[in-house]
Amino acid sequence: MRQSKTLIPTLKETPADADATSHKWLLRAGYIRQNFSGVYSFLPLGKKVLDKIEAIIREEMDAIGANEMLMPALQSADLWKETERWDAMGDELIRLKDRHNRDFVLGPTHEEIATSLIRDEVKSYKQLPLTIYQIQTKYRDERRPRFGLLRGREFIMKDAYSFHATDESLDERYQQMYQAYTRIFNRLGLNFRSVIADAGAMGGKDTHEFMALAEIGEDTIAYSSESDYAANIEMAEVLDTYQFSTEEQKELAKVDTPNQKTMQEVADFLEHDLDQGMKSLLFKADDQYVLVVTRGDHEVNEIKLKHHLHANDVELVDEDKTFELMNVGFGSIGPIGVAEDIKVICDYAVKSMANATCGANEEGVHYINVNPTRDLHDTEYADLRFVSEGDPSPDGKGVIKFAKGIEIGQVFKLGRFYAEKLAANYLNQQGKAETLTMGCYGIGVSRTLAAIVEQYHDDRGITWPVHLAPYQVHLLVLNNKPEQRELAEEIYQQLTDAGFDVLFDDRNERAGVKFADSDLIGIPYRITVGKKASEGIVEFKVRQTNEQDECHQGELVDYLNEVLN
Amino acid sequence: MRQSKTLIPTLKETPADADATSHKWLLRAGYIRQNFSGVYSFLPLGKKVLDKIEAIIREEMDAIGANEMLMPALQSADLWKETERWDAMGDELIRLKDRHNRDFVLGPTHEEIATSLIRDEVKSYKQLPLTIYQIQTKYRDERRPRFGLLRGREFIMKDAYSFHATDESLDERYQQMYQAYTRIFNRLGLNFRSVIADAGAMGGKDTHEFMALAEIGEDTIAYSSESDYAANIEMAEVLDTYQFSTEEQKELAKVDTPNQKTMQEVADFLEHDLDQGMKSLLFKADDQYVLVVTRGDHEVNEIKLKHHLHANDVELVDEDKTFELMNVGFGSIGPIGVAEDIKVICDYAVKSMANATCGANEEGVHYINVNPTRDLHDTEYADLRFVSEGDPSPDGKGVIKFAKGIEIGQVFKLGRFYAEKLAANYLNQQGKAETLTMGCYGIGVSRTLAAIVEQYHDDRGITWPVHLAPYQVHLLVLNNKPEQRELAEEIYQQLTDAGFDVLFDDRNERAGVKFADSDLIGIPYRITVGKKASEGIVEFKVRQTNEQDECHQGELVDYLNEVLN
């Protein structure tokens, strides 16, 4: 393609609204343009990379026997009301009405549509298992769209849905999908981790997220320094490996702590470290009030709390309500002498604390010398806190480290949640109706494109992996001298005839502009026709490594065949 | 692909809502399913055909140097207000609001987005001409979605936009697009006509529609019996080739025609043919009242009237208003003695009428023996009527015939309408800002799929052209006998290894079901493993022609290579 005939609007300056590295380079190198907040156009270069990513995804989905189809973005609200996601999705769900005032949504995912299709078309166990997928545009009205393609309102996803008669069949498909995702992200050249994730409210069981490692990532991954263990920080288990102190247990006593509210204030006032304090927080878990106690330097993980209590909903009780229930404010609540209708649970770390401090359930008063195994009664211990860097890895190998990740994919055993809501049954071998079980499997396609740029760039622009770059070769001609123009035209013809995908910068621009644009765009191999054109000699440069060399026109095809294959 | 592992839900009966031939077969053969009125899912077979159609379109667009990109479906209402299409599109435009109560539309086309992109990114004549295109999902809230994929609310289009400095450049691109469209529809195997069409209200100039011929078509094409002339019936010119009568002109006279309202009633009452009456209709063209006169057997073509008067809007005046203006009702208005502020125009055919009848502008009175060249004064003559079958073709070759067509594509010289509304300028060679001129070029991709089925079916199902079929070969095994199963598995492996795209009906179904499904689906070549399996002999059948033959397993690859290449 001649650069003069296509649209690659590079920018010298970084646009003010570019709030992520990938966003900056994709805008500056002319791959995308924002239409409005969270909605983008893919310009010709962006579309070419998108196609290459999609082709890899398709190959791997087809290889495991998933069936590509195409479902609509416009969805009737009725199905969403049946699954109760009409309410559950809140403002993120884009809603509209047609000319007859009927409600519709723009699909953020397609569980409803896919399940209702299979409900209507699959009748027998003989037709199962069945996996369908699509690559299609999704909609989500983000409160704060940001980071370019990483968090948009209109975006491209690959979403797959598998339908099964048995849990074993689902397990098998889940593993196949997991392996296919691993192959896809490896082929895309991404530095990624698959992490244990939270199955959330949709009644699912196992789920893994695939995270591309990147500073801009909005998720924290807890991974082992020595094994392949990795989990979303919300899900990373903390083992009960705390050692009991050998310190002598002192006598429990009350002390005045006037106006000391926070853990830090109390610790400073009583002149001990933060980890000698016991932090007590009152939660409402469905209809039950629960006092949760952690060590002062630890943070309660509400997802763990929810799972431990098998609760649908967990929320912190506000100070007024706390006062009403416990007759004392936030600063001085504690686990000793709590009313019977309030359940007390402590994080494992609390059990081994010695001579610790906690609120005494009297305003401005704390207990000191609390020894939980001695002083707390009717108390459960559980893993309730967020993991910290340096904690032992739950698989027993190495210690936990943190990294930031961009969620690019998720595999999810949905189970029977949607099938039950939508009455999606099949007839088993005995002719009896049973509920289908399901998996769903997503890849954020446009987000993955941005994640690749987060990992493949330098200070001059994008440095695409060879097989994802919009073109294989960038051919530059430095000026309008006839010998340069002629040689460049010859080479363009020669390489195109040999089957290479070439972008030919034939524009009437200064050499400096062409070099800068070429670095921005990031095509892996650059051929520059310059001063030595009359000798048939050109410059050959590798974008990722900056290696460069002179090369005779006659050697180009062989050389390119060598580096590209 | 094994048929047991994919989703091809064939139907024995035609669904009640299938209101077009293509709709019926696409539903029955399991290519599509309706999600709700006017919105469809493409099942695996449908998606495969869609991909093949899209690939042909892409090849031809790329071959003429159009640049593929991808614009969003979600569009800010602001641009639509700037071009005034926010109002002009009426209820067909799907509107929505985001969480911040801002207005959006779901794009029915992308002139606004494309023009604003080029306005922002293209600055100089050096970057022109430039053509962009996309294959993307469009939305239109049809009052009455029908005919399956032919008139839906969510549908797939290829839309291209070209931007030019000069009219000559636009003319050149228009011709290239016209040729590319001709190649595309030829490659898709369609029986189509390109027809002269109406440029409509958007200020455009030349435009051609590409019509697939089909009985279900909502457009009437007027074409020549002897040349390649074809036009939308709205646009087909009628030449002024009428012969004056040799009949003696009689004296103009008034006759009473009490209660005779319609042309037919008056003709019967006065005992003459319909074509001896002059039909007068009062229109309002912008702010001007115009009395339009045609022969009694002809119909006024409002588009011709609008063009003749250079009016933006033309509408028939109702009877009350007619009475107010002319002091007489519909039945008795006529062109003689009309008030000066009402313009009179007659269709060419009126000029040569002899001793004709027209309303006398008195209730229940008509003139007889009207001879227009003698009795009508200050009257213009023009081509104002719809063409009829048998009229001479405007190119002088043959006579006009009618056919029904499905509009599958349109090429359109938009000119400067959008560029002016959106201030899309470029700097010319003198550094002076000038307005861009534009073309736009659409293909209804999902509609084209349906149009192909309208032309390729028989009474048992779809009869795909070879290169558009979802698979090349349909392999059937008739029962579960080991020798049949084994041979079928061997052939499946053999053909797949040889690179053929095979659908293998490995289901545990009766032979009759398999044959019926295979006919419905319409894969061009069918191989049936049946009774002679133990001898390695199979049946080979061509779907379109029903030719069938026996064939030894060992000959299959060669035979398929021969028929497929």
Interface residues (C-beta under 8 A of the other chain):
Chain A: M1 S4 K5 T6 L7 P9 R33 N35 F36 V39 Y40 S41 F42 L43 P44 G46 K47 K48 L50 G65 N67 E68 M69 L70 M71 P72 A73 L74 Q75 S76 D91 I94 R95 L96 D98 R99 L106 I113 L117 I118 D120 E121 V122 K126 Q127 L130 I132 Q134 T137 Y139 D141 R143 R153 E154 R507 N508
Chain B: M1 S4 K5 T6 L7 P9 R33 N35 F36 V39 Y40 S41 F42 L43 P44 G46 K47 K48 L50 G65 N67 E68 M69 L70 M71 P72 A73 L74 Q75 S76 D91 I94 R95 L96 D98 R99 L106 I113 L117 I118 D120 E121 V122 K126 Q127 L130 I132 Q134 T137 Y139 D141 R143 R153 E154 R507 N508
